[in-house]
Amino acid sequence: MDYPARQLHDDLNKSVRRAVQSGKPILTHVNADTTWLLQLPYPRNETPPAGRSHYNVLIDPWLQGPQSDIASWFSKQWHAIESSVQTISELNERLEEVEGLAQTTHTKTKKRKVRHDEMEGRKSSFIDAVALSHEFTDHTHKETLLEIDHSIPVFATEKAAGLVRSWNHFDHVHVTPSFSATDPDWRKTSIRPLPHWLGISRVVTKSDALYFHSAIMIAFTVKKADRANSVYEKDTAEAIIYSPHGIVAEDLRHLPKAMPPIKTLALLHGLHDIGISFTKQLNLGAYNGLKAQRMCEARYWVGTHDEIKKGGGLLAPFLRRKVLTIKEAVEKEEEEKGHISNSSELADMKGVRFAELISGESLLLE
């Protein structure tokens, strides 16, 4: 087993033992770019399917091989760093091991009820849903997606959904609904066959006609344990905001005011500023990420889509990349707005947990 695969294996094993007891989500960087696995523990008052403890959402899967848009002569890229798993089958095996660990942990502590109605003919896949943020092939990678069981539901942008439907592989392909200030009820984004406590939606920038700068929001109900003196607010949700190219911060303003309330657990937003020559900005980078984090009040900021891939084609010489760190971004804002103090808007950054995960690394979102 090579290092990325071993890293994924070991991190998942360590994380799941902690996660089972904490009831918190696990976020795993499946490759070094922007493929993610989000493992959501079933709420305490829900009965999970037999042999399961987590609902697993796979985001923008691209495991191996090249990706190209328009034509290979125009743009073609490969991963520079090997993905932690090379096939969906291998990922599924890892998830099966994780569930085995979870069931063992439950047995040693307190057994949870399971639904045995799904034992007969239950699908073998431990991936429960796929979310696609863009139609570009580094997000909607045909060869990887066709490895996934056809019964797994796909939630995608309109163009990506049309592309996936054209392959005639998946039984259920849904266009991701929008989440906006005019209708900020995340529960309406829980489209069957998603469980009622989970919604997948899309936050878009109105001025961006191509929706290049947008975000996927995965919201889920937070169910507190029944304890004396515990504070439980019905229908309170936590959310993961995934924006691989970045989103204009202003378009996240309504999230903290949503009803029922949404608390942003993690923002997945890249650090690198990427554009084409001196015209089109592709990835908005760390400076925009600072503004987006403050707007949605995310507890975690996790870097994404920053792998410096091997590439070729006509477009490659025109791409410009400014590699930034969170430290550099904060320092620039300090130069412009003054040093961080208790009265500064940058003071909020002191409580933010920032993470850059390598291929195969997991993070328990506490």
Contacts in CASP RR format, 6 or more apart in sequence:
PFRMAT RR
TARGET T0000
AUTHOR 0000-0000-0000
METHOD contacts of the structure
MODEL  1
MDYPARQLHDDLNKSVRRAVQSGKPILTHVNADTTWLLQLPYPRNETPPA
GRSHYNVLIDPWLQGPQSDIASWFSKQWHAIESSVQTISELNERLEEVEG
LAQTTHTKTKKRKVRHDEMEGRKSSFIDAVALSHEFTDHTHKETLLEIDH
SIPVFATEKAAGLVRSWNHFDHVHVTPSFSATDPDWRKTSIRPLPHWLGI
SRVVTKSDALYFHSAIMIAFTVKKADRANSVYEKDTAEAIIYSPHGIVAE
DLRHLPKAMPPIKTLALLHGLHDIGISFTKQLNLGAYNGLKAQRMCEARY
WVGTHDEIKKGGGLLAPFLRRKVLTIKEAVEKEEEEKGHISNSSELADMK
GVRFAELISGESLLLE
1 9 0 8 1.000
2 82 0 8 1.000
4 81 0 8 1.000
4 82 0 8 1.000
4 83 0 8 1.000
4 84 0 8 1.000
4 358 0 8 1.000
4 359 0 8 1.000
4 360 0 8 1.000
5 84 0 8 1.000
5 85 0 8 1.000
5 90 0 8 1.000
5 360 0 8 1.000
7 84 0 8 1.000
7 358 0 8 1.000
7 359 0 8 1.000
7 360 0 8 1.000
7 361 0 8 1.000
8 28 0 8 1.000
8 30 0 8 1.000
8 84 0 8 1.000
8 85 0 8 1.000
8 94 0 8 1.000
8 359 0 8 1.000
8 360 0 8 1.000
8 361 0 8 1.000
8 362 0 8 1.000
9 94 0 8 1.000
9 97 0 8 1.000
11 28 0 8 1.000
11 360 0 8 1.000
11 361 0 8 1.000
11 362 0 8 1.000
12 26 0 8 1.000
12 28 0 8 1.000
12 94 0 8 1.000
12 97 0 8 1.000
12 98 0 8 1.000
12 362 0 8 1.000
13 97 0 8 1.000
13 98 0 8 1.000
13 101 0 8 1.000
14 362 0 8 1.000
15 26 0 8 1.000
15 28 0 8 1.000
15 362 0 8 1.000
15 363 0 8 1.000
15 364 0 8 1.000
16 26 0 8 1.000
16 39 0 8 1.000
16 54 0 8 1.000
16 98 0 8 1.000
16 101 0 8 1.000
16 102 0 8 1.000
16 105 0 8 1.000
17 101 0 8 1.000
17 105 0 8 1.000
18 364 0 8 1.000
19 25 0 8 1.000
19 26 0 8 1.000
19 39 0 8 1.000
19 41 0 8 1.000
19 54 0 8 1.000
19 364 0 8 1.000
20 41 0 8 1.000
20 53 0 8 1.000
20 101 0 8 1.000
20 102 0 8 1.000
20 105 0 8 1.000
20 106 0 8 1.000
21 105 0 8 1.000
21 109 0 8 1.000
22 364 0 8 1.000
22 366 0 8 1.000
23 41 0 8 1.000
23 44 0 8 1.000
24 41 0 8 1.000
24 364 0 8 1.000
24 365 0 8 1.000
24 366 0 8 1.000
25 38 0 8 1.000
25 39 0 8 1.000
25 40 0 8 1.000
25 41 0 8 1.000
25 220 0 8 1.000
25 238 0 8 1.000
25 240 0 8 1.000
25 265 0 8 1.000
25 364 0 8 1.000
25 365 0 8 1.000
26 37 0 8 1.000
26 38 0 8 1.000
26 39 0 8 1.000
26 54 0 8 1.000
26 362 0 8 1.000
26 363 0 8 1.000
26 364 0 8 1.000
26 365 0 8 1.000
27 36 0 8 1.000
27 37 0 8 1.000
27 38 0 8 1.000
27 39 0 8 1.000
27 240 0 8 1.000
27 266 0 8 1.000
27 302 0 8 1.000
27 357 0 8 1.000
27 362 0 8 1.000
27 363 0 8 1.000
27 365 0 8 1.000
28 36 0 8 1.000
28 37 0 8 1.000
28 38 0 8 1.000
28 39 0 8 1.000
28 357 0 8 1.000
28 360 0 8 1.000
28 361 0 8 1.000
28 362 0 8 1.000
28 363 0 8 1.000
29 35 0 8 1.000
29 36 0 8 1.000
29 84 0 8 1.000
29 357 0 8 1.000
29 358 0 8 1.000
29 359 0 8 1.000
29 360 0 8 1.000
29 361 0 8 1.000
29 362 0 8 1.000
30 36 0 8 1.000
30 37 0 8 1.000
30 58 0 8 1.000
30 61 0 8 1.000
30 63 0 8 1.000
30 83 0 8 1.000
30 84 0 8 1.000
30 85 0 8 1.000
30 91 0 8 1.000
30 359 0 8 1.000
30 360 0 8 1.000
31 62 0 8 1.000
31 63 0 8 1.000
31 79 0 8 1.000
31 81 0 8 1.000
31 83 0 8 1.000
31 84 0 8 1.000
31 307 0 8 1.000
31 359 0 8 1.000
31 360 0 8 1.000
32 79 0 8 1.000
32 80 0 8 1.000
32 81 0 8 1.000
32 83 0 8 1.000
32 307 0 8 1.000
32 358 0 8 1.000
32 359 0 8 1.000
33 62 0 8 1.000
33 79 0 8 1.000
33 138 0 8 1.000
33 304 0 8 1.000
33 305 0 8 1.000
33 306 0 8 1.000
33 307 0 8 1.000
33 309 0 8 1.000
34 59 0 8 1.000
34 60 0 8 1.000
34 62 0 8 1.000
34 138 0 8 1.000
34 139 0 8 1.000
34 244 0 8 1.000
34 304 0 8 1.000
34 305 0 8 1.000
34 307 0 8 1.000
35 58 0 8 1.000
35 59 0 8 1.000
35 60 0 8 1.000
35 61 0 8 1.000
35 62 0 8 1.000
35 63 0 8 1.000
35 83 0 8 1.000
36 58 0 8 1.000
36 59 0 8 1.000
36 60 0 8 1.000
36 242 0 8 1.000
36 268 0 8 1.000
36 304 0 8 1.000
37 56 0 8 1.000
37 57 0 8 1.000
37 58 0 8 1.000
37 59 0 8 1.000
37 91 0 8 1.000
38 56 0 8 1.000
38 57 0 8 1.000
38 59 0 8 1.000
38 218 0 8 1.000
38 240 0 8 1.000
39 54 0 8 1.000
39 55 0 8 1.000
39 56 0 8 1.000
39 57 0 8 1.000
39 98 0 8 1.000
40 54 0 8 1.000
40 55 0 8 1.000
40 56 0 8 1.000
40 57 0 8 1.000
40 198 0 8 1.000
40 220 0 8 1.000
41 53 0 8 1.000
41 54 0 8 1.000
41 55 0 8 1.000
42 48 0 8 1.000
42 52 0 8 1.000
42 53 0 8 1.000
42 54 0 8 1.000
42 55 0 8 1.000
43 197 0 8 1.000
43 221 0 8 1.000
43 222 0 8 1.000
43 223 0 8 1.000
44 223 0 8 1.000
44 224 0 8 1.000
44 225 0 8 1.000
44 226 0 8 1.000
45 223 0 8 1.000
46 195 0 8 1.000
46 197 0 8 1.000
46 223 0 8 1.000
47 112 0 8 1.000
47 113 0 8 1.000
47 114 0 8 1.000
47 115 0 8 1.000
48 112 0 8 1.000
48 114 0 8 1.000
48 115 0 8 1.000
49 114 0 8 1.000
49 115 0 8 1.000
49 118 0 8 1.000
49 122 0 8 1.000
50 114 0 8 1.000
50 115 0 8 1.000
50 116 0 8 1.000
50 118 0 8 1.000
50 119 0 8 1.000
50 122 0 8 1.000
51 99 0 8 1.000
51 100 0 8 1.000
51 103 0 8 1.000
51 114 0 8 1.000
52 99 0 8 1.000
52 114 0 8 1.000
52 126 0 8 1.000
53 99 0 8 1.000
53 102 0 8 1.000
53 103 0 8 1.000
53 106 0 8 1.000
53 112 0 8 1.000
54 98 0 8 1.000
54 99 0 8 1.000
54 102 0 8 1.000
55 128 0 8 1.000
55 129 0 8 1.000
55 195 0 8 1.000
55 198 0 8 1.000
56 95 0 8 1.000
56 126 0 8 1.000
56 127 0 8 1.000
56 128 0 8 1.000
56 129 0 8 1.000
57 128 0 8 1.000
57 129 0 8 1.000
57 130 0 8 1.000
57 131 0 8 1.000
57 200 0 8 1.000
57 218 0 8 1.000
58 91 0 8 1.000
58 127 0 8 1.000
58 129 0 8 1.000
58 130 0 8 1.000
58 131 0 8 1.000
58 148 0 8 1.000
59 130 0 8 1.000
59 131 0 8 1.000
59 132 0 8 1.000
59 133 0 8 1.000
59 216 0 8 1.000
59 242 0 8 1.000
60 131 0 8 1.000
60 132 0 8 1.000
60 133 0 8 1.000
60 134 0 8 1.000
60 138 0 8 1.000
60 139 0 8 1.000
60 140 0 8 1.000
60 244 0 8 1.000
61 88 0 8 1.000
61 130 0 8 1.000
61 141 0 8 1.000
61 144 0 8 1.000
61 145 0 8 1.000
61 148 0 8 1.000
62 79 0 8 1.000
62 83 0 8 1.000
62 137 0 8 1.000
62 138 0 8 1.000
62 139 0 8 1.000
62 141 0 8 1.000
62 144 0 8 1.000
63 83 0 8 1.000
63 85 0 8 1.000
63 86 0 8 1.000
63 87 0 8 1.000
63 88 0 8 1.000
63 91 0 8 1.000
63 141 0 8 1.000
63 144 0 8 1.000
64 79 0 8 1.000
64 82 0 8 1.000
64 83 0 8 1.000
64 86 0 8 1.000
64 87 0 8 1.000
64 144 0 8 1.000
65 78 0 8 1.000
65 79 0 8 1.000
65 143 0 8 1.000
66 72 0 8 1.000
66 76 0 8 1.000
66 77 0 8 1.000
66 78 0 8 1.000
67 76 0 8 1.000
67 77 0 8 1.000
67 78 0 8 1.000
67 136 0 8 1.000
67 137 0 8 1.000
67 138 0 8 1.000
67 141 0 8 1.000
68 74 0 8 1.000
68 75 0 8 1.000
68 76 0 8 1.000
68 77 0 8 1.000
68 137 0 8 1.000
69 75 0 8 1.000
69 136 0 8 1.000
69 137 0 8 1.000
72 313 0 8 1.000
73 313 0 8 1.000
73 314 0 8 1.000
74 313 0 8 1.000
74 314 0 8 1.000
74 315 0 8 1.000
75 311 0 8 1.000
75 312 0 8 1.000
75 313 0 8 1.000
75 314 0 8 1.000
75 315 0 8 1.000
75 316 0 8 1.000
76 311 0 8 1.000
76 312 0 8 1.000
76 313 0 8 1.000
77 138 0 8 1.000
77 309 0 8 1.000
77 310 0 8 1.000
77 311 0 8 1.000
77 312 0 8 1.000
78 309 0 8 1.000
78 310 0 8 1.000
78 311 0 8 1.000
79 307 0 8 1.000
79 309 0 8 1.000
79 310 0 8 1.000
80 307 0 8 1.000
80 308 0 8 1.000
80 309 0 8 1.000
80 310 0 8 1.000
81 307 0 8 1.000
81 358 0 8 1.000
81 359 0 8 1.000
82 359 0 8 1.000
83 359 0 8 1.000
84 359 0 8 1.000
84 360 0 8 1.000
85 91 0 8 1.000
85 94 0 8 1.000
87 147 0 8 1.000
88 127 0 8 1.000
88 144 0 8 1.000
88 147 0 8 1.000
88 148 0 8 1.000
89 147 0 8 1.000
91 127 0 8 1.000
92 124 0 8 1.000
92 125 0 8 1.000
92 126 0 8 1.000
92 127 0 8 1.000
95 126 0 8 1.000
95 127 0 8 1.000
96 126 0 8 1.000
98 126 0 8 1.000
99 126 0 8 1.000
106 112 0 8 1.000
123 149 0 8 1.000
123 151 0 8 1.000
123 152 0 8 1.000
124 149 0 8 1.000
125 148 0 8 1.000
125 149 0 8 1.000
125 151 0 8 1.000
125 152 0 8 1.000
127 148 0 8 1.000
127 149 0 8 1.000
127 152 0 8 1.000
128 152 0 8 1.000
129 152 0 8 1.000
129 153 0 8 1.000
129 154 0 8 1.000
129 155 0 8 1.000
129 194 0 8 1.000
129 200 0 8 1.000
130 145 0 8 1.000
130 148 0 8 1.000
130 152 0 8 1.000
130 153 0 8 1.000
130 154 0 8 1.000
130 155 0 8 1.000
130 156 0 8 1.000
131 154 0 8 1.000
131 155 0 8 1.000
131 156 0 8 1.000
131 176 0 8 1.000
131 200 0 8 1.000
131 216 0 8 1.000
131 218 0 8 1.000
131 242 0 8 1.000
132 139 0 8 1.000
132 140 0 8 1.000
132 154 0 8 1.000
132 155 0 8 1.000
132 156 0 8 1.000
132 157 0 8 1.000
132 160 0 8 1.000
132 161 0 8 1.000
132 164 0 8 1.000
133 139 0 8 1.000
133 157 0 8 1.000
133 160 0 8 1.000
133 214 0 8 1.000
133 215 0 8 1.000
133 216 0 8 1.000
133 242 0 8 1.000
133 243 0 8 1.000
133 244 0 8 1.000
134 140 0 8 1.000
134 157 0 8 1.000
134 159 0 8 1.000
134 160 0 8 1.000
134 211 0 8 1.000
134 212 0 8 1.000
134 244 0 8 1.000
134 245 0 8 1.000
135 156 0 8 1.000
135 157 0 8 1.000
135 159 0 8 1.000
135 160 0 8 1.000
135 163 0 8 1.000
139 160 0 8 1.000
139 244 0 8 1.000
140 156 0 8 1.000
140 160 0 8 1.000
140 163 0 8 1.000
140 164 0 8 1.000
142 167 0 8 1.000
145 154 0 8 1.000
145 164 0 8 1.000
145 167 0 8 1.000
145 169 0 8 1.000
146 167 0 8 1.000
146 169 0 8 1.000
148 170 0 8 1.000
150 169 0 8 1.000
150 170 0 8 1.000
150 171 0 8 1.000
151 171 0 8 1.000
151 172 0 8 1.000
152 170 0 8 1.000
153 170 0 8 1.000
153 171 0 8 1.000
153 172 0 8 1.000
153 173 0 8 1.000
153 174 0 8 1.000
153 193 0 8 1.000
153 194 0 8 1.000
154 161 0 8 1.000
154 164 0 8 1.000
154 170 0 8 1.000
154 172 0 8 1.000
154 173 0 8 1.000
154 174 0 8 1.000
155 174 0 8 1.000
155 176 0 8 1.000
155 191 0 8 1.000
155 194 0 8 1.000
155 200 0 8 1.000
156 162 0 8 1.000
156 164 0 8 1.000
156 173 0 8 1.000
156 174 0 8 1.000
156 175 0 8 1.000
156 176 0 8 1.000
157 175 0 8 1.000
157 176 0 8 1.000
157 202 0 8 1.000
157 211 0 8 1.000
157 214 0 8 1.000
158 175 0 8 1.000
161 173 0 8 1.000
161 174 0 8 1.000
161 175 0 8 1.000
161 176 0 8 1.000
162 173 0 8 1.000
164 170 0 8 1.000
164 173 0 8 1.000
165 173 0 8 1.000
172 193 0 8 1.000
174 191 0 8 1.000
176 189 0 8 1.000
176 200 0 8 1.000
176 201 0 8 1.000
176 202 0 8 1.000
176 216 0 8 1.000
177 188 0 8 1.000
177 189 0 8 1.000
177 191 0 8 1.000
177 201 0 8 1.000
177 202 0 8 1.000
178 201 0 8 1.000
178 202 0 8 1.000
178 203 0 8 1.000
178 204 0 8 1.000
179 186 0 8 1.000
179 189 0 8 1.000
179 201 0 8 1.000
179 202 0 8 1.000
179 203 0 8 1.000
179 217 0 8 1.000
180 203 0 8 1.000
180 254 0 8 1.000
181 253 0 8 1.000
181 254 0 8 1.000
181 257 0 8 1.000
184 254 0 8 1.000
184 257 0 8 1.000
184 258 0 8 1.000
184 259 0 8 1.000
185 258 0 8 1.000
185 259 0 8 1.000
185 260 0 8 1.000
186 199 0 8 1.000
186 201 0 8 1.000
186 217 0 8 1.000
186 219 0 8 1.000
186 237 0 8 1.000
186 239 0 8 1.000
186 258 0 8 1.000
186 260 0 8 1.000
186 262 0 8 1.000
187 196 0 8 1.000
187 199 0 8 1.000
187 235 0 8 1.000
187 260 0 8 1.000
189 199 0 8 1.000
189 200 0 8 1.000
189 201 0 8 1.000
189 217 0 8 1.000
189 219 0 8 1.000
190 196 0 8 1.000
190 197 0 8 1.000
190 198 0 8 1.000
190 199 0 8 1.000
191 199 0 8 1.000
191 200 0 8 1.000
194 200 0 8 1.000
197 220 0 8 1.000
197 221 0 8 1.000
197 223 0 8 1.000
198 218 0 8 1.000
198 219 0 8 1.000
198 220 0 8 1.000
198 221 0 8 1.000
199 218 0 8 1.000
199 219 0 8 1.000
199 220 0 8 1.000
200 216 0 8 1.000
200 217 0 8 1.000
200 218 0 8 1.000
200 219 0 8 1.000
201 216 0 8 1.000
201 217 0 8 1.000
201 219 0 8 1.000
202 211 0 8 1.000
202 214 0 8 1.000
202 215 0 8 1.000
202 216 0 8 1.000
202 217 0 8 1.000
203 214 0 8 1.000
203 215 0 8 1.000
203 216 0 8 1.000
203 217 0 8 1.000
203 241 0 8 1.000
203 247 0 8 1.000
203 251 0 8 1.000
203 252 0 8 1.000
203 255 0 8 1.000
204 211 0 8 1.000
204 214 0 8 1.000
204 215 0 8 1.000
204 251 0 8 1.000
205 211 0 8 1.000
205 213 0 8 1.000
205 214 0 8 1.000
205 247 0 8 1.000
205 248 0 8 1.000
205 251 0 8 1.000
206 251 0 8 1.000
207 248 0 8 1.000
208 214 0 8 1.000
208 248 0 8 1.000
212 245 0 8 1.000
212 282 0 8 1.000
213 243 0 8 1.000
213 245 0 8 1.000
213 246 0 8 1.000
213 247 0 8 1.000
213 248 0 8 1.000
213 284 0 8 1.000
214 243 0 8 1.000
214 245 0 8 1.000
214 247 0 8 1.000
215 241 0 8 1.000
215 242 0 8 1.000
215 243 0 8 1.000
215 246 0 8 1.000
215 247 0 8 1.000
215 251 0 8 1.000
215 252 0 8 1.000
216 241 0 8 1.000
216 242 0 8 1.000
216 243 0 8 1.000
217 239 0 8 1.000
217 240 0 8 1.000
217 241 0 8 1.000
217 242 0 8 1.000
217 255 0 8 1.000
218 239 0 8 1.000
218 240 0 8 1.000
218 242 0 8 1.000
219 237 0 8 1.000
219 238 0 8 1.000
219 239 0 8 1.000
219 262 0 8 1.000
220 237 0 8 1.000
220 238 0 8 1.000
220 239 0 8 1.000
221 235 0 8 1.000
221 236 0 8 1.000
221 237 0 8 1.000
222 236 0 8 1.000
222 237 0 8 1.000
222 238 0 8 1.000
222 263 0 8 1.000
223 232 0 8 1.000
224 230 0 8 1.000
224 231 0 8 1.000
224 232 0 8 1.000
233 261 0 8 1.000
234 260 0 8 1.000
235 260 0 8 1.000
235 261 0 8 1.000
236 260 0 8 1.000
236 261 0 8 1.000
236 263 0 8 1.000
237 260 0 8 1.000
237 261 0 8 1.000
237 262 0 8 1.000
237 263 0 8 1.000
238 262 0 8 1.000
238 263 0 8 1.000
238 264 0 8 1.000
238 265 0 8 1.000
239 255 0 8 1.000
239 262 0 8 1.000
239 263 0 8 1.000
239 264 0 8 1.000
239 265 0 8 1.000
240 264 0 8 1.000
240 265 0 8 1.000
240 266 0 8 1.000
240 268 0 8 1.000
240 365 0 8 1.000
241 252 0 8 1.000
241 255 0 8 1.000
241 264 0 8 1.000
241 266 0 8 1.000
241 267 0 8 1.000
241 268 0 8 1.000
241 269 0 8 1.000
241 292 0 8 1.000
241 296 0 8 1.000
241 298 0 8 1.000
242 268 0 8 1.000
242 304 0 8 1.000
243 267 0 8 1.000
243 268 0 8 1.000
243 269 0 8 1.000
243 270 0 8 1.000
243 292 0 8 1.000
244 268 0 8 1.000
244 270 0 8 1.000
244 283 0 8 1.000
244 304 0 8 1.000
244 305 0 8 1.000
245 282 0 8 1.000
245 283 0 8 1.000
245 284 0 8 1.000
245 305 0 8 1.000
246 269 0 8 1.000
246 270 0 8 1.000
246 283 0 8 1.000
246 284 0 8 1.000
246 285 0 8 1.000
246 288 0 8 1.000
246 289 0 8 1.000
246 292 0 8 1.000
247 269 0 8 1.000
247 284 0 8 1.000
247 292 0 8 1.000
248 284 0 8 1.000
248 288 0 8 1.000
249 288 0 8 1.000
249 289 0 8 1.000
249 291 0 8 1.000
249 292 0 8 1.000
249 294 0 8 1.000
249 295 0 8 1.000
250 295 0 8 1.000
252 292 0 8 1.000
252 295 0 8 1.000
252 296 0 8 1.000
253 295 0 8 1.000
255 262 0 8 1.000
255 264 0 8 1.000
255 295 0 8 1.000
255 296 0 8 1.000
255 297 0 8 1.000
256 262 0 8 1.000
256 264 0 8 1.000
256 296 0 8 1.000
256 297 0 8 1.000
263 297 0 8 1.000
263 299 0 8 1.000
264 296 0 8 1.000
264 297 0 8 1.000
264 298 0 8 1.000
264 299 0 8 1.000
265 298 0 8 1.000
265 299 0 8 1.000
265 300 0 8 1.000
265 365 0 8 1.000
266 298 0 8 1.000
266 299 0 8 1.000
266 300 0 8 1.000
266 301 0 8 1.000
266 302 0 8 1.000
266 365 0 8 1.000
267 289 0 8 1.000
267 292 0 8 1.000
267 293 0 8 1.000
267 296 0 8 1.000
267 298 0 8 1.000
267 300 0 8 1.000
267 301 0 8 1.000
267 302 0 8 1.000
268 302 0 8 1.000
268 303 0 8 1.000
268 304 0 8 1.000
269 284 0 8 1.000
269 285 0 8 1.000
269 288 0 8 1.000
269 289 0 8 1.000
269 292 0 8 1.000
269 293 0 8 1.000
269 301 0 8 1.000
269 302 0 8 1.000
269 303 0 8 1.000
269 304 0 8 1.000
270 283 0 8 1.000
270 284 0 8 1.000
270 285 0 8 1.000
270 286 0 8 1.000
270 289 0 8 1.000
270 303 0 8 1.000
270 304 0 8 1.000
270 305 0 8 1.000
270 306 0 8 1.000
271 285 0 8 1.000
271 286 0 8 1.000
271 303 0 8 1.000
271 306 0 8 1.000
271 323 0 8 1.000
271 324 0 8 1.000
271 325 0 8 1.000
271 326 0 8 1.000
271 329 0 8 1.000
271 356 0 8 1.000
272 283 0 8 1.000
272 285 0 8 1.000
272 286 0 8 1.000
272 305 0 8 1.000
272 306 0 8 1.000
272 321 0 8 1.000
272 322 0 8 1.000
272 323 0 8 1.000
272 324 0 8 1.000
273 281 0 8 1.000
273 283 0 8 1.000
273 284 0 8 1.000
273 285 0 8 1.000
273 286 0 8 1.000
273 287 0 8 1.000
273 321 0 8 1.000
273 322 0 8 1.000
273 324 0 8 1.000
274 281 0 8 1.000
274 282 0 8 1.000
274 283 0 8 1.000
274 285 0 8 1.000
274 319 0 8 1.000
274 320 0 8 1.000
274 321 0 8 1.000
274 322 0 8 1.000
275 281 0 8 1.000
275 282 0 8 1.000
275 283 0 8 1.000
275 319 0 8 1.000
275 320 0 8 1.000
275 321 0 8 1.000
276 282 0 8 1.000
276 315 0 8 1.000
276 318 0 8 1.000
276 319 0 8 1.000
276 320 0 8 1.000
277 318 0 8 1.000
277 320 0 8 1.000
278 320 0 8 1.000
283 305 0 8 1.000
285 324 0 8 1.000
286 324 0 8 1.000
286 325 0 8 1.000
286 326 0 8 1.000
286 328 0 8 1.000
286 329 0 8 1.000
287 324 0 8 1.000
287 329 0 8 1.000
287 332 0 8 1.000
287 333 0 8 1.000
289 301 0 8 1.000
289 329 0 8 1.000
290 329 0 8 1.000
290 330 0 8 1.000
290 333 0 8 1.000
290 349 0 8 1.000
293 301 0 8 1.000
293 349 0 8 1.000
293 352 0 8 1.000
294 345 0 8 1.000
294 348 0 8 1.000
294 349 0 8 1.000
297 348 0 8 1.000
298 352 0 8 1.000
299 352 0 8 1.000
299 353 0 8 1.000
299 365 0 8 1.000
300 352 0 8 1.000
300 353 0 8 1.000
300 354 0 8 1.000
300 355 0 8 1.000
300 363 0 8 1.000
300 365 0 8 1.000
301 326 0 8 1.000
301 352 0 8 1.000
301 353 0 8 1.000
301 354 0 8 1.000
301 355 0 8 1.000
302 354 0 8 1.000
302 355 0 8 1.000
302 356 0 8 1.000
302 357 0 8 1.000
302 363 0 8 1.000
303 354 0 8 1.000
303 355 0 8 1.000
303 356 0 8 1.000
303 357 0 8 1.000
306 323 0 8 1.000
306 356 0 8 1.000
308 321 0 8 1.000
308 323 0 8 1.000
326 354 0 8 1.000
330 340 0 8 1.000
330 346 0 8 1.000
330 349 0 8 1.000
333 346 0 8 1.000
334 340 0 8 1.000
334 346 0 8 1.000
337 344 0 8 1.000
337 345 0 8 1.000
337 346 0 8 1.000
338 344 0 8 1.000
340 346 0 8 1.000
340 347 0 8 1.000
340 349 0 8 1.000
340 350 0 8 1.000
341 347 0 8 1.000
355 363 0 8 1.000
357 363 0 8 1.000
END
